[in-house]
């Protein structure tokens, strides 16, 4: 930008996008300063380098505005976790299912975990899988099962996501 440009000759484009041709760096700087703008190098690898006459501060401001706008439109998908036990009562189960549905409405993924303590691990493949299938059946209309129930250490894990 301006005095930082080292090339002796540059191809100059004015504020309207029209080419002014190949000029010496001093002449290009003079044209930019006469119009109260900056001389900005846009293609340093070209032969000769391409420079543009523009209001650099306004350009930077508009660029930051575009980035903020893009960031606003971006959606962040979080993974929430709900924990169950193999012998969770029906009322508690329904309450947690309602919570899972709320997370899915907010377009979040939900990791459903069933933790086994002590000797309960013996029933992981029978009672545990049965309970997970019942939970999946209750959520069938509201979600897509992304990962089927699988054992991870002492817990049975299933991942569900919102329907698109």
MARBALUM-941208 format. One record per residue: x, y, z of N, C-alpha, C, O in turn; residue in three letters. Coordinates in pm, whole numbers, plus 32768, in hexadecimal, padded with zeros to 4 digits. Layout:
// MARBALUM-941208
(r (X; Y; Z); (X; Y; Z); (X; Y; Z); (X; Y; Z); ALA)
...
// end
This chain:
// MARBALUM-941208
(r (8054; 7F8B; 8000); (8000; 8000; 8000); (8059; 807C; 8000); (80BB; 8081; 804B); UNK)
(r (803A; 80DD; 7FB0); (8080; 815D; 7FA5); (8118; 814F; 7F9D); (814A; 8116; 7F3D); UNK)
(r (8162; 8181; 8000); (81F4; 8183; 7FFB); (8233; 80F8; 800A); (82AA; 80E8; 7FEF); UNK)
(r (81E7; 8096; 8035); (821C; 8010; 804A); (822D; 7FC3; 7FC6); (826C; 7F59; 7FC6); UNK)
(r (81F8; 7FF5; 7F58); (8204; 7FB4; 7ED6); (8292; 7FCD; 7EA3); (82BD; 8040; 7E9A); UNK)
(r (82DA; 7F61; 7E81); (8368; 7F6C; 7E5D); (8383; 7F68; 7DC8); (83EF; 7F90; 7D9D); UNK)
(r (8327; 7F3A; 7D79); (833C; 7F2C; 7CE9); (8346; 7FB7; 7CA7); (82FA; 8010; 7CCA); UNK)
(r (83A4; 7FCA; 7C47); (83B3; 804E; 7C06); (833F; 8071; 7BA9); (831B; 80E6; 7B9C); UNK)
(r (8303; 800C; 7B67); (8292; 8025; 7B0D); (821E; 7FCB; 7B35); (8232; 7F57; 7B5C); UNK)
(r (81A6; 8001; 7B2C); (812F; 7FB5; 7B50); (80BF; 7FCE; 7AEC); (80B9; 8037; 7AAB); UNK)
(r (8065; 7F6B; 7AE0); (7FED; 7F7D; 7A8F); (7F84; 7FB8; 7AED); (7F6C; 7F81; 7B58); UNK)
(r (7F45; 8027; 7AC5); (7EEC; 8070; 7B1F); (7E5B; 8066; 7AEE); (7E3E; 8076; 7A78); UNK)
(r (7E01; 804C; 7B4F); (7D71; 804A; 7B36); (7D36; 80B8; 7B8D); (7D51; 80BE; 7C05); UNK)
(r (7CE3; 810E; 7B51); (7CAD; 817E; 7B9F); (7C34; 8154; 7BF2); (7C0E; 80DF; 7BF4); UNK)
(r (7BF8; 81B4; 7C36); (7B8A; 819B; 7C95); (7B0F; 815F; 7C50); (7AC2; 8117; 7C90); UNK)
(r (7AFB; 817C; 7BCE); (7A87; 814A; 7B84); (7AA0; 80C0; 7B46); (7A44; 8085; 7B0D); UNK)
(r (7B1A; 808C; 7B51); (7B3B; 8009; 7B19); (7B76; 8010; 7A8E); (7B89; 7FA9; 7A4E); UNK)
(r (7B94; 8087; 7A5E); (7BD0; 8097; 79D9); (7C68; 8092; 79E4); (7CA2; 80C4; 7A46); UNK)
(r (7CA9; 8056; 7980); (7D3A; 804F; 7981); (7D76; 80D2; 7953); (7D4B; 810B; 78EE); UNK)
(r (7DDA; 8103; 799C); (7E22; 817C; 7975); (7EA3; 815A; 792E); (7EE6; 81B2; 78F9); UNK)
(r (7EC8; 80DA; 792D); (7F41; 80AE; 78E8); (7FB2; 8096; 794A); (7FA0; 8093; 79C3); UNK)
(r (802B; 8084; 7910); (80A2; 806C; 7961); (80E4; 80F2; 797E); (810A; 813B; 7922); UNK)
(r (80F1; 8112; 79FE); (812A; 8191; 7A29); (819D; 8179; 7A8A); (81A9; 810E; 7AC5); UNK)
(r (81F0; 81DF; 7A9A); (8259; 81D5; 7B00); (8214; 81E0; 7B89); (81A6; 8215; 7B93); UNK)
(r (8257; 81AF; 7BEE); (821A; 81AE; 7C75); (81FE; 823B; 7CA5); (8199; 8253; 7CE7); UNK)
(r (8259; 829B; 7C85); (8246; 8326; 7CB1); (81CA; 8364; 7C70); (817C; 83A9; 7CB2); UNK)
(r (81BA; 834A; 7BF0); (8148; 8381; 7BA8); (80C4; 8344; 7BDA); (8060; 838A; 7BE9); UNK)
(r (80C5; 82C2; 7BF4); (804E; 827D; 7C28); (8029; 82B3; 7CB2); (7FB4; 82C8; 7CD0); UNK)
(r (808F; 82CA; 7D07); (8076; 8301; 7D8E); (803D; 838E; 7D83); (7FE1; 83B2; 7DCE); UNK)
(r (8070; 83DD; 7D28); (8041; 8467; 7D16); (7FAD; 8467; 7CED); (7F5D; 84B5; 7D20); UNK)
(r (7F8A; 840E; 7C8E); (7EFD; 8406; 7C62); (7EA2; 83DE; 7CD6); (7E35; 8415; 7CE5); UNK)
(r (7ECE; 8380; 7D28); (7E7E; 8354; 7D9A); (7E6E; 83C5; 7E00); (7E00; 83DC; 7E32); UNK)
(r (7EDB; 840B; 7E1E); (7ED6; 8478; 7E82); (7E85; 84EF; 7E4F); (7E44; 8534; 7E9E); UNK)
(r (7E87; 8509; 7DCB); (7E39; 8577; 7D93); (7DA3; 8560; 7DA7); (7D56; 85BF; 7DB5); UNK)
(r (7D7B; 84E2; 7DA7); (7CED; 84C0; 7DBA); (7CCC; 84A2; 7E4D); (7C5A; 847D; 7E6C); UNK)
(r (7D2D; 84B2; 7EA7); (7D1F; 8495; 7F36); (7CFD; 8403; 7F51); (7CA9; 83E3; 7FA5); UNK)
(r (7D40; 83AA; 7F08); (7D30; 831B; 7F1C); (7DB8; 82DA; 7F34); (7E1F; 831E; 7F33); UNK)
(r (7DB7; 8256; 7F4A); (7E31; 820B; 7F5F); (7E50; 81B7; 7EE5); (7DF7; 8195; 7E98); UNK)
(r (7ED1; 8197; 7ED2); (7EFC; 813C; 7E69); (7F14; 80B5; 7EAC); (7F6D; 80A7; 7F00); UNK)
(r (7EC4; 8051; 7E85); (7ECB; 7FCE; 7EC6); (7EF3; 7F65; 7E60); (7EB9; 7F5E; 7DF3); UNK)
(r (7F57; 7F14; 7E83); (7F86; 7EA9; 7E2C); (7F26; 7E33; 7E38); (7F16; 7DFC; 7EA5); UNK)
(r (7EE7; 7E0B; 7DC8); (7E84; 7D9F; 7DCD); (7EB9; 7D1D; 7D92); (7E89; 7CB1; 7DB6); UNK)
(r (7F1B; 7D24; 7D39); (7F57; 7CAB; 7CFE); (7FED; 7CBF; 7CF8); (8022; 7CF4; 7C96); UNK)
(r (8033; 7C94; 7D61); (80C3; 7CAA; 7D6B); (8112; 7C4D; 7D0E); (8181; 7C6F; 7CE6); UNK)
(r (80DA; 7BDB; 7CEB); (8124; 7B79; 7C9A); (811D; 7B96; 7C05); (8168; 7B5B; 7BB7); UNK)
(r (80C3; 7BEF; 7BDA); (80B7; 7C0E; 7B4C); (8132; 7C5C; 7B1E); (817C; 7C92; 7B70); UNK)
(r (8148; 7C61; 7A9B); (81BB; 7CAB; 7A65); (8189; 7D14; 7A04); (815F; 7CED; 7997); UNK)
(r (8189; 7D91; 7A20); (81AA; 7DD4; 7A9E); (8139; 7DC4; 7B04); (80C9; 7DA1; 7ADE); UNK)
(r (8154; 7DDB; 7B85); (80EC; 7DCC; 7BEC); (8074; 7E27; 7BD1); (8083; 7E96; 7B9D); UNK)
(r (7FFD; 7DF6; 7BF7); (7F82; 7E43; 7BE1); (7F60; 7E8E; 7C61); (7F5B; 7E54; 7CCE); UNK)
(r (7F49; 7F11; 7C53); (7F24; 7F64; 7CC6); (7E9F; 7FA8; 7CA7); (7E7E; 7FC2; 7C33); UNK)
(r (7E54; 7FC2; 7D0F); (7DD1; 7FFE; 7CFE); (7DC8; 807B; 7D55); (7DF9; 807E; 7DC5); UNK)
(r (7D89; 80E1; 7D1E); (7D70; 815B; 7D6A); (7CEA; 8148; 7DB0); (7C84; 8136; 7D6E); UNK)
(r (7CEC; 814C; 7E37); (7C71; 8136; 7E83); (7C7C; 8176; 7F0C); (7CE8; 819C; 7F39); UNK)
(r (7C07; 8182; 7F4E); (7C03; 81AF; 7FDA); (7C17; 8133; 802F); (7BB7; 80E8; 8046); UNK)
(r (7C90; 811C; 805F); (7CB3; 809F; 80A5); (7C67; 808F; 8128); (7C3D; 8020; 8149); UNK)
(r (7C54; 80FC; 8172); (7C0C; 80F3; 81F1); (7B7A; 80C9; 81DB); (7B45; 8077; 8226); UNK)
(r (7B3A; 8101; 8175); (7AB1; 80DC; 8155); (7AAA; 8049; 8129); (7A4C; 8003; 814E); UNK)
(r (7B0C; 801C; 80DD); (7B13; 7F92; 80B0); (7B1E; 7F33; 8127); (7AD7; 7ECE; 812D); UNK)
(r (7B76; 7F52; 8187); (7B87; 7EFF; 81FE); (7B07; 7EFC; 8252); (7AE2; 7E94; 8287); UNK)
(r (7AC4; 7F6F; 825E); (7A47; 7F77; 82AA); (79DC; 7F1D; 826B); (799A; 7ED1; 82B1); UNK)
(r (79CC; 7F26; 81E7); (7967; 7ED5; 81A2); (7987; 7E40; 81AB); (792D; 7DED; 81B5); UNK)
(r (7A08; 7E1F; 81A7); (7A32; 7D94; 81B4); (7A10; 7D5D; 823E); (79DE; 7CEC; 8249); UNK)
(r (7A29; 7DAB; 82A6); (7A08; 7D7E; 832E); (7972; 7D73; 8341); (7943; 7D1A; 8388); UNK)
(r (7925; 7DCB; 8301); (7893; 7DC5; 8307); (785F; 7D44; 82C7); (7805; 7D04; 82FD); UNK)
(r (7898; 7D1F; 8255); (7871; 7CA3; 8212); (7891; 7C2A; 8267); (7841; 7BCC; 826E); UNK)
(r (7905; 7C2A; 82AA); (792C; 7BBA; 82FE); (78CD; 7BAD; 8376); (78A8; 7B3E; 839B); UNK)
(r (78A6; 7C1D; 83B2); (7849; 7C19; 8423); (77C1; 7BE4; 83F7); (7782; 7B97; 843F); UNK)
(r (7794; 7C0C; 8381); (7714; 7BDE; 834B); (7717; 7B48; 8332); (76B6; 7B02; 834F); UNK)
(r (7786; 7B18; 82FB); (7793; 7A88; 82E1); (7796; 7A3A; 8364); (775F; 79CC; 836C); UNK)
(r (77D4; 7A72; 83CA); (77DB; 7A30; 844C); (7751; 7A28; 848D); (7733; 79C7; 84D2); UNK)
(r (76FD; 7A8F; 8476); (7676; 7A8F; 84AE); (7622; 7A1F; 8474); (75D4; 79E0; 84BB); UNK)
(r (7631; 7A07; 83F1); (75DF; 79A3; 83AD); (760E; 7915; 83C9); (75C6; 78B5; 83AD); UNK)
(r (7685; 7906; 8400); (76BE; 7883; 841C); (7675; 7841; 8491); (765B; 7881; 84F7); UNK)
(r (7655; 77C1; 8481); (7614; 777A; 84EF); (7678; 7719; 852E); (76C3; 76D4; 84E8); UNK)
(r (767A; 7715; 85B0); (76D5; 76BE; 85F9); (7685; 7649; 8630); (7625; 765D; 867A); UNK)
(r (76AE; 75D1; 860C); (766A; 7559; 863D); (76B7; 7526; 86B5); (772D; 7504; 86AC); UNK)
(r (7673; 7520; 8726); (76B1; 74EF; 87A0); (7685; 745F; 87B7); (761F; 7433; 8783); UNK)
(r (76D3; 7417; 8806); (76AD; 7390; 882E); (7689; 7394; 88C2); (76DF; 73AD; 8917); UNK)
(r (760A; 737D; 88DE); (75DB; 7378; 8968); (75DE; 72E6; 8996); (75DD; 728A; 8944); UNK)
(r (75E0; 72D2; 8A1A); (75E3; 7249; 8A4C); (7578; 7234; 8AB5); (7567; 7287; 8B0F); UNK)
(r (7530; 71C7; 8AA9); (74CB; 719E; 8B0B); (74F6; 7116; 8B40); (7513; 70BB; 8AF3); UNK)
(r (74F8; 7109; 8BC5); (7524; 708C; 8C03); (74AD; 7042; 8C42); (7458; 707E; 8C82); UNK)
(r (74AB; 6FBF; 8C2C); (7445; 6F67; 8C65); (748A; 6EFB; 8CB6); (7503; 6EE9; 8CB0); UNK)
(r (7439; 6EB3; 8D01); (7464; 6E3A; 8D46); (740C; 6DCA; 8D11); (73A0; 6DE5; 8CDD); UNK)
(r (7437; 6D4E; 8D1C); (73E6; 6CE0; 8CE5); (735C; 6CD3; 8D26); (72FE; 6CA5; 8CE6); UNK)
(r (7350; 6CFB; 8DA3); (72D0; 6CEC; 8DE8); (728C; 6D72; 8E02); (724B; 6D83; 8E69); UNK)
(r (729C; 6DD1; 8DA6); (725A; 6E53; 8DB2); (71C3; 6E3E; 8DA6); (7194; 6DF9; 8D4C); UNK)
(r (7179; 6E7B; 8E02); (70E8; 6E6B; 8E04); (70A7; 6EAF; 8D8C); (70E3; 6F06; 8D4C); UNK)
(r (702D; 6E89; 8D6D); (6FE4; 6EB7; 8CF6); (6FD2; 6F50; 8CF4); (6FE8; 6F8F; 8C8D); UNK)
(r (6FAC; 6F8B; 8D66); (6F95; 701B; 8D6B); (7017; 7068; 8D51); (7019; 70C8; 8D04); UNK)
(r (7084; 703C; 8D90); (7105; 707D; 8D7B); (7133; 706D; 8CEB); (716C; 70C9; 8CB0); UNK)
(r (711A; 6FF8; 8CB3); (713E; 6FDD; 8C29); (70F4; 703C; 8BCB); (7130; 7075; 8B70); UNK)
(r (7070; 704C; 8BE1); (7020; 70A6; 8B8E); (7050; 7137; 8B9A); (7053; 7181; 8B37); UNK)
(r (7076; 715F; 8C14); (70A8; 71E7; 8C2A); (712A; 71FD; 8BDB); (713B; 7266; 8B9C); UNK)
(r (7184; 719D; 8BDE); (7203; 71A9; 8B96); (71EE; 71A3; 8AFF); (7236; 71E5; 8AB4); UNK)
(r (718D; 7155; 8AD2); (716C; 714F; 8A43); (713A; 71D7; 8A15); (715C; 7205; 89A8); UNK)
(r (70E9; 7219; 8A69); (70B7; 729E; 8A49); (712D; 7300; 8A3B); (712C; 7356; 89E3); UNK)
(r (7190; 72F2; 8A91); (7208; 7347; 8A8C); (7257; 732E; 8A0B); (7289; 738B; 89CD); UNK)
(r (7262; 72B0; 89E4); (72A7; 728C; 8968); (725F; 72CC; 88F1); (72A0; 7302; 8897); UNK)
(r (71DA; 72C7; 88F1); (718D; 7302; 8883); (71A3; 7399; 887C); (71A8; 73D2; 8810); UNK)
(r (71B0; 73D9; 88F1); (71C9; 7469; 88F4); (7252; 7488; 88B6); (7260; 74E9; 886B); UNK)
(r (72B6; 7438; 88D6); (733C; 744B; 889B); (7338; 7438; 8805); (7378; 7483; 87BA); UNK)
(r (72EC; 73D5; 87D7); (72E2; 73BA; 8747); (729B; 742C; 86FE); (72BE; 744A; 868C); UNK)
(r (7239; 746B; 873E); (71F5; 74DE; 8702); (7255; 7553; 86EE); (7245; 75A2; 8692); UNK)
(r (72B8; 755D; 8746); (731C; 75C7; 873D); (738C; 75A2; 86DC); (73F3; 75E5; 86D7); UNK)
(r (7379; 7538; 8690); (73D7; 7507; 862B); (745B; 74D8; 8666); (74C4; 74E5; 8626); UNK)
(r (7458; 74A1; 86DF); (74CF; 746A; 871E); (74CE; 73D2; 8713); (7464; 7394; 870B); UNK)
(r (7545; 7397; 8713); (754F; 7305; 871A); (7546; 72DF; 87AD); (7567; 732E; 8805); UNK)
(r (7518; 7265; 87C7); (750C; 7237; 8852); (7550; 71AF; 8860); (7536; 7152; 8813); UNK)
(r (75A8; 71A6; 88C3); (75EB; 7129; 88E4); (75A1; 70EC; 895A); (759F; 7123; 89C8); UNK)
(r (7563; 707B; 8943); (7516; 7037; 89AC); (7570; 6FCC; 89E8); (759C; 6F70; 89A3); UNK)
(r (7589; 6FD8; 8A6A); (75E5; 6F7E; 8AAF); (759C; 6F31; 8B1C); (7553; 6F6B; 8B6B); UNK)
(r (75B2; 6EAE; 8B1F); (757C; 6E5B; 8B8B); (75F3; 6E21; 8BD7); (763F; 6DD0; 8BA2); UNK)
(r (7601; 6E4C; 8C52); (7674; 6E24; 8CA4); (7651; 6DAC; 8CFB); (75E5; 6DA7; 8D37); UNK)
(r (76AC; 6D4D; 8D02); (769A; 6CD5; 8D54); (76FF; 6CD8; 8DC7); (7775; 6CF2; 8DB2); UNK)
(r (76CE; 6CBC; 8E40); (7725; 6CB9; 8EB5); (7730; 6C2A; 8EE9); (76D1; 6BDC; 8EE4); UNK)
(r (77A6; 6C0B; 8F1A); (77BB; 6B8A; 8F5C); (778F; 6B13; 8F0A); (77BB; 6B01; 8E99); UNK)
(r (7738; 6AC1; 8F43); (770D; 6A46; 8F01); (76A1; 6A5C; 8E97); (767A; 69FE; 8E52); UNK)
(r (7671; 6AD8; 8E8A); (760C; 6AF5; 8E22); (7643; 6ADA; 8D96); (75F5; 6AC2; 8D3A); UNK)
(r (76C6; 6ADD; 8D86); (7705; 6ACC; 8D03); (76DF; 6A46; 8CC3); (76E4; 6A37; 8C49); UNK)
(r (76B9; 69E5; 8D16); (768E; 6962; 8CE5); (7612; 6970; 8C8E); (75FF; 6923; 8C2F); UNK)
(r (75BC; 69D2; 8CAC); (753D; 69E4; 8C65); (7546; 6A48; 8BF1); (74E0; 6A6F; 8BB8); UNK)
(r (75BF; 6A72; 8BCF); (75D1; 6AD6; 8B66); (7594; 6AAA; 8AE1); (7550; 6AF9; 8A9F); UNK)
(r (75AC; 6A2D; 8ABA); (757C; 69FE; 8A39); (74E7; 69DD; 8A39); (74AA; 69D9; 89CF); UNK)
(r (74AD; 69C5; 8AAD); (741F; 69A3; 8AB1); (73CA; 6A1C; 8AD8); (7387; 6A56; 8A83); UNK)
(r (73CD; 6A41; 8B55); (737A; 6AB1; 8B87); (73A5; 6B35; 8B47); (7351; 6B87; 8B22); UNK)
(r (742A; 6B49; 8B3C); (745E; 6BC6; 8B04); (7433; 6BDE; 8A75); (73FF; 6C48; 8A54); UNK)
(r (7449; 6B7B; 8A1F); (7422; 6B89; 8993); (738B; 6B96; 8983); (735C; 6BE1; 892D); UNK)
(r (7342; 6B4F; 89D4); (72B0; 6B57; 89CF); (7280; 6BE4; 89F2); (7228; 6C1B; 89B0); UNK)
(r (72BC; 6C1F; 8A5A); (7298; 6CA7; 8A83); (72BF; 6D0C; 8A16); (7273; 6D69; 89FB); UNK)
(r (7333; 6CF9; 89D9); (735F; 6D54; 896E); (7302; 6D4B; 88F5); (72E4; 6DB0; 88B6); UNK)
(r (72D6; 6CD3; 88D4); (7278; 6CC1; 8865); (71F4; 6D06; 8883); (71B5; 6D40; 882A); UNK)
(r (71C9; 6D00; 8902); (714C; 6D42; 892B); (715B; 6DDB; 891E); (70FF; 6E20; 88F2); UNK)
(r (71CE; 6E0E; 8945); (71E8; 6E9E; 8939); (71EA; 6EC6; 88A6); (71AE; 6F2B; 8880); UNK)
(r (722D; 6E77; 8853); (7233; 6E93; 87C3); (71A7; 6E91; 8786); (7189; 6EE2; 872E); UNK)
(r (7154; 6E36; 87B3); (70CA; 6E2C; 8782); (707A; 6EA9; 87A7); (702B; 6EDA; 8757); UNK)
(r (7090; 6EDC; 8821); (7049; 6F54; 884E); (7075; 6FD0; 87FE); (7026; 702C; 87E9); UNK)
(r (70F3; 6FD2; 87D1); (712A; 7046; 8789); (7122; 7037; 86F1); (714B; 7092; 86A8); UNK)
(r (70EE; 6FC7; 86C0); (70F1; 6FA8; 8631); (70BE; 7019; 85D8); (70F8; 7032; 856E); UNK)
(r (7053; 705F; 8600); (7017; 70C7; 85AD); (7068; 714A; 85AD); (705C; 719A; 8551); UNK)
(r (70B8; 715F; 8614); (70FC; 71DF; 8626); (718E; 71DF; 85FF); (71CB; 724A; 85F6); UNK)
(r (71CA; 716B; 85E7); (725C; 716C; 85D2); (7288; 7101; 856F); (723A; 70AE; 8541); UNK)
(r (7309; 7108; 8551); (734C; 70A6; 84FE); (73B8; 7067; 8556); (7408; 70AF; 8593); UNK)
(r (73BC; 6FE4; 855C); (7423; 6FA2; 85AD); (74A4; 6FA0; 855D); (74AC; 6F5F; 84F5); UNK)
(r (7509; 6FE8; 858E); (7588; 6FF3; 8546); (75E9; 6F85; 856F); (763D; 6F5B; 8520); UNK)
(r (75DD; 6F56; 85EA); (7632; 6EE8; 8618); (75DB; 6E89; 8669); (759F; 6EAF; 86CD); UNK)
(r (75D7; 6E0E; 863E); (758A; 6DA8; 8686); (75C6; 6D93; 8711); (763B; 6DB2; 8727); UNK)
(r (7577; 6D5E; 8771); (75AD; 6D46; 87F7); (7627; 6CEA; 87F4); (7624; 6C7E; 87B8); UNK)
(r (7692; 6D17; 8836); (770C; 6CC6; 883D); (774C; 6CD9; 88C5); (773C; 6D41; 8905); UNK)
(r (7796; 6C74; 88F2); (77D7; 6C79; 8974); (7859; 6CC8; 896A); (78AA; 6CB2; 890F); UNK)
(r (786D; 6D25; 89C7); (78EB; 6D6F; 89D5); (7911; 6D65; 8A68); (78E4; 6DB6; 8ABA); UNK)
(r (7963; 6D05; 8A88); (7988; 6CF0; 8B14); (7912; 6CBA; 8B62); (78DC; 6C51; 8B3F); UNK)
(r (78E8; 6D02; 8BCB); (7877; 6CD6; 8C1F); (77F6; 6D1D; 8BF9); (7797; 6D20; 8C48); UNK)
(r (77F2; 6D58; 8B81); (7776; 6D9C; 8B5A); (774D; 6D79; 8ACC); (779F; 6D5B; 8A76); UNK)
(r (76CB; 6D7E; 8AB7); (768E; 6D64; 8A36); (766D; 6DED; 89FB); (7627; 6E3C; 8A3A); UNK)
(r (769E; 6E09; 8980); (7692; 6E8F; 8947); (7648; 6E8A; 88C1); (7660; 6E32; 886E); UNK)
(r (75EE; 6EEB; 88AC); (75A7; 6EFB; 882E); (75A6; 6F8F; 880C); (7590; 6FE2; 8863); UNK)
(r (75BF; 6FB1; 878C); (75C1; 703D; 8761); (754D; 7056; 8702); (753C; 700F; 869F); UNK)
(r (74FD; 70BD; 8721); (748C; 70E2; 86CB); (749A; 7173; 869F); (74D2; 71C6; 86E7); UNK)
(r (7467; 718F; 8628); (746C; 7216; 85F2); (73E4; 7241; 85C2); (738B; 71EE; 85B0); UNK)
(r (73D2; 72C4; 85AD); (734F; 72F5; 8580); (7331; 72CD; 84F1); (738D; 72BA; 84A1); UNK)
(r (72B1; 72C1; 84D0); (728A; 72A6; 8445); (729F; 7327; 83F7); (7282; 7394; 8428); UNK)
(r (72CF; 7319; 837E); (72EA; 7391; 832B); (726C; 73C8; 82EE); (7272; 742C; 82A6); UNK)
// end
